[in-house]
Amino acid sequence: MASELHDRLELALLASNEGVWDWYVGEREIYYSERVLDFLGYPADKAPNIILQARKYFHDNDLPELRAAFRKIVIKDGDDTLANDCRYLHPNGSWRWLRIRGVVVRDDEGMAHRIVGSIIDISQRKNAEVALQEERHRLRELIENIPINVYYKDKESRFVLANSSTAEKLGAGREKDILGKTDRDFFDKRHADMGRKDELEIMETRVPMLKALQKETYDKGKTTWAETSKLPWLDRKGELCGTFGITTDITALFTAQQELGALAKELQKRNVAIEEELQLAREIQQALLPQELDGLVLQDNQLEVTVGCRYCPASEMAGDFFEVIPISQHSMGILICDVMGHGVRASLVVSMLRGLMEKERESATSPEWFLYGVNEGLVSIFERAGVTLFATAIYCVIDLQERTLTYSCAGHPAPIIVRLGQGKLLKANDGKASPALGLIPQAVYSSHTVSLDEIDRLLMYTDGLHEVEDASGQELGIEHVIASMEQCSEKGLEECLDTLLDESRRHSVEGEFADDVCLFGLEVGSGL
């Protein structure tokens, strides 16, 4: 009968994954069932007494609690039961969690005589518990250290969990100071009632409210702005527990946006005023250009020179300009100038150049001395202003009596001429390089003279015409301009100038000029 009961006990313990141990207190040997031996990793003949040799087999962190539990049951009239979870060192070197249970049998004097109990390996459960505790710890660390407010509320909108950021925002020192309280304890009635209404709707519909911009008014009158998301709080079975939310204080951002909005309006007003002033300046600049030059004829009884021009500024205030200077009944001077850059600064330099040109009227018959005088004045101005700017220029004088065109270049492309359908680029000055205006004091400029009998058509231009680029970054180039002038040599001067502009625009990526463009054409024919 006893054997049958023992077998039934073993079967029940096997079904529960537990094993039995039996120890007569103080004896060296201890009985382990097969299941316990499997947990311990030893055969029956080599199994140690883990109670007497606890230091060798149990983790140092668990040993004090295990020893204390055994002391409580082995003392006279001590505890009747033992319950302890501890880590056991398996022979394979791994640590196993064992749950040790025991019941004490005492003698007539109350001393522990025998302890019978069970052992079960709970490693999987313990590891899962540790992992869960670590996960909860990491989650709590995250919630506590992110600079946003995280909180949970029950169905009555009372705080049941909140991070430190939330407590600080609500003026409480610690989380526990806000638990059990509602928004009415911190905000004014209007804002608190609005929050309660939102939470009731979320709990009823289970539809979250995401990234809502809210103005928060506290009971002490303080106002902040926040971006709030509130969601229904459901347990793992899907049952409603309340709501939870995430709130980010955006008061600084909102205030900055308001200030930027006001600043943008003020800047818009100023931009309108500046645009109006620029438009006025452009109109004045355009008005200063020689008017009605297209078709202008300089002639005597043997020769006539017809003039045509095109002016395409890239912005309101251009840096390219041209000027026609009457010298006598049979001669005139023509200046084309290209100031570095464009815009207001370039326009100011243009104004300076116009003033300097007026001072050099007496030398208008001599291109090299005319550019010398303009350069000296511009260098002086730039030195006093402490800036580095420059302008390229070409100035030529047409003299019908002498039947000549004399020109001088200041860092500017030389003119293009066409004779009998053949085009070519004239050499700059006498072949020597000359600096742009405004760079070098007392710069020396030279001139070159061409007979009008060698010219059917002449083009002076600024670099915005030929430096325009296509999608691959390839410039149009002067050679293309020369070829175009040859192709339209049979057309009229005005049509030829329009053709040059159209081809340059078509070559451009945007179909427009990135730089100012100024063209000045001359056509030489017979006189009366």
Summary of the structure (lengths in Angstrom):
residues: 528
radius of gyration: 49.8
end to end distance: 151.6
largest distance: 155.7
contacts: 1591
relative contact order: 0.06
helix: 37%
strand: 31%
